[in-house]
Every structure is written in C-alpha cells, then in structure tokens.
Amino acid sequence: MSRGKRIFGKTLIIWGADDEITHVSSVEKFEKELRDCRTVILERCGHVPYFEQEMKTIDAYRDFLSSLPGQGKDR
C-alpha cells in the first residue's frame, strides 16, 4: 500500500502554478494516491504559496475547513 493510500482524512493540496521546484504536473500523482483530496492551484505562484499568495492561501484553507462536517455555516 502506498503512503498516500494510508491517509484516510480529507486532504487539501495547494500548489503554485509556476512552481519551478516541483512542477504543477506532479499534483496528478498526489490526487491519484490520496483517497479524498481537494486541489487548489494558485496562478502567479511558485513553490511557497503561503508566502507568495498569502490571502489566496488563507481563502483556500478557510473554504476547505468550512466544508468539513461540523464546520462552517451549520455550526
């Protein structure tokens, strides 16, 4: 069993479209390995989304967390 298949919780992937260290095409491998993931690809962003696109990264976290059971508007 691959390592990704051992992750059972919902997972958020945030990737920079202009990442020169780990190319954005690599996200497909993560998506195939993780059981339940959501991917956000940030335009005009490289390898460090939380630094390069801080507000868009925060928005992605908030959207993801509010989508989890027991979170968001129903709380």
Secondary structure as UniProt FT lines:
FT   HELIX           4..6
FT   STRAND          11..16
FT   TURN            17..18
FT   HELIX           24..26
FT   HELIX           27..33
FT   STRAND          37..42
FT   TURN            43..44
FT   HELIX           49..52
FT   HELIX           54..66
FT   TURN            69..70
FT   HELIX           72..74
//
